[in-house]
Amino acid sequence: MRISVVGAGIAGLSTAWALAKQGHQVILFEQNTIPNPLGASGDHHRIIRRAYGAGSGYGAAISEAYDAWDELWRDLGSNYLDARGFMAVSREEGDEAEDYLNGLREGGWPCEVLQAGAAAERFPFLDPDTIRYAFVSPEGGALHCRDIAFGMAAWLQANGVSLRQTMQVTEVDPVNAAVTTADGRHIEADYVIVTAGAWVTKLFPGLASDLTTYRTAVVYLDPPDHLKEAWRHAPVVLDVGGATDGYILPPSGEGGLKFGSGLHKYENPDADENRAPVEGEGETIRNLFSPPMRDIEQYRIESVVTCAYTFTSDERFFVHNEDKCLVVSACSGHGYKFGAAVGRRVAKFVEHGDFEALKGWMRAEE
Ligand SMILES: Cc1cc2nc3c(=O)[nH]c(=O)nc-3n(C[C@H](O)[C@H](O)[C@H](O)COP(=O)(O)OP(=O)(O)OC[C@H]3O[C@@H](n4cnc5c(N)ncnc54)[C@H](O)[C@@H]3O)c2cc1C
């Protein structure tokens, strides 16, 4: 089949990869370059971890995610996962970190619980007076997104996929499997797959009732000298406890120490707007992390990066089928780790056409 894929974030790259392996003729459109630094997949690193809340279903799906990454590493000839493990910190009874711990225990996945003093001894950036406990798991780490995007783009090109970078699709015609580009081309295929991330509602405004676009930002920090060594060896921090909804990626690959918090996001229907960091934004994000981090004011702001992404109301992944077109949105702030697996599942759907099976897997209800 001739298949057009619109959007080359991790979902589009992976879909093109899996389709090409099945022998399809693929054109991949990207409005920016690959990787697009403004896309959700364009930052340096993203967390992969098995911890999800009890009963979520996504925790079990991580086995397939790992399997898909392994297949990709074999194809690329390089492994872009820094498997440094992950940790989380609980500060209040029933907080998200505790929920993650319960999910790990439910699945029988490995983890080690450290009481406050022992946690601060192993991870000196923690203030032991502000935490209940921490837990550590060896399964997880940081995926190096930019290396993955460069590696995949090279693989796709070498394997016959037509990459159209800096070519924006302005219209999708699902009935005729056709796309129109900003420079006036009209390209017909047998099928179209839209993986447009936070820009999807520009092409399909009707999906705004299912997908809400948010703007957030992350801050890259230079830690004080006495904590640099601790961060160099730290696992990724999935959650800092309490209501902060905060996560941390230690320096890994080309990416520096990064702090991000779900509290910092706001609705932003146009993903191209509000993309410049505002005065003081880095300090605002950084300061959300005390407690439980000690000496927070000694972390120097290096840069602030804005991000755009979509959420569904229940934070499960979304697919929409319309004539000869499939729209895929695997995000809600946790989709990168499933990228390669999503691509494989979408490519399988093109063969078997069982939409309910695809939807069930995307929603982790399988
Ligand atoms: C701050 C933040 C932290 C996150 N942390 C994690 C994490 O730790 N772990 C995790 O698993 N997930 C995480 N996520 C979620 C993860 O980043 C996303 O689920 C994933 O990157 C989404 O990939 P995507 O390909 O669907 O979208 P995107 O990466 O946004 O890709 C969409 C692409 O489509 C292109 N495009 C859009 N419209 C058009 C058009 N009309 N024509 C041509 N091209 C177009 C865009 O330019 C873009 O490159 C995080 C997200 C954010 C924002």
The ligand as a Gaussian input file, in Angstrom:
#p B3LYP/6-31G(d) Opt

LIG

0 1
 C        7.103000      18.086000      29.200000
 C        6.779000      16.700000      28.778000
 C        7.304000      15.617000      29.466000
 C        7.019000      14.330000      29.067000
 N        7.613000      13.302000      29.729000
 C        7.431000      12.037000      29.276000
 C        8.163000      10.980000      29.855000
 O        9.013000      11.196000      30.734000
 N        7.952000       9.722000      29.401000
 C        7.058000       9.459000      28.408000
 O        6.887000       8.299000      28.054000
 N        6.356000      10.460000      27.805000
 C        6.542000      11.738000      28.210000
 N        5.891000      12.772000      27.611000
 C        4.957000      12.477000      26.523000
 C        5.668000      12.262000      25.198000
 O        6.612000      13.281000      24.972000
 C        4.628000      12.217000      24.080000
 O        3.668000      11.217000      24.394000
 C        5.228000      11.875000      22.730000
 O        6.424000      12.577000      22.497000
 C        4.197000      12.220000      21.647000
 O        4.751000      11.930000      20.406000
 P        3.927000      12.261000      19.098000
 O        4.720000      11.746000      17.975000
 O        2.520000      11.809000      19.244000
 O        3.828000      13.875000      19.051000
 P        4.987000      14.937000      18.718000
 O        6.283000      14.515000      19.228000
 O        4.488000      16.280000      19.125000
 O        5.078000      14.862000      17.124000
 C        4.122000      15.417000      16.279000
 C        4.882000      15.872000      15.044000
 O        3.965000      16.161000      14.016000
 C        4.421000      17.300000      13.329000
 N        3.251000      17.900000      12.668000
 C        2.156000      18.356000      13.302000
 N        1.270000      18.823000      12.412000
 C        1.819000      18.644000      11.196000
 C        1.365000      18.934000       9.884000
 N        0.182000      19.490000       9.674000
 N        2.187000      18.641000       8.831000
 C        3.418000      18.058000       9.050000
 N        3.886000      17.769000      10.296000
 C        3.088000      18.059000      11.342000
 C        5.001000      18.167000      14.421000
 O        5.886000      19.146000      13.914000
 C        5.687000      17.146000      15.305000
 O        7.031000      16.938000      14.938000
 C        6.154000      14.099000      27.989000
 C        5.608000      15.169000      27.283000
 C        5.937000      16.466000      27.649000
 C        5.392000      17.612000      26.836000

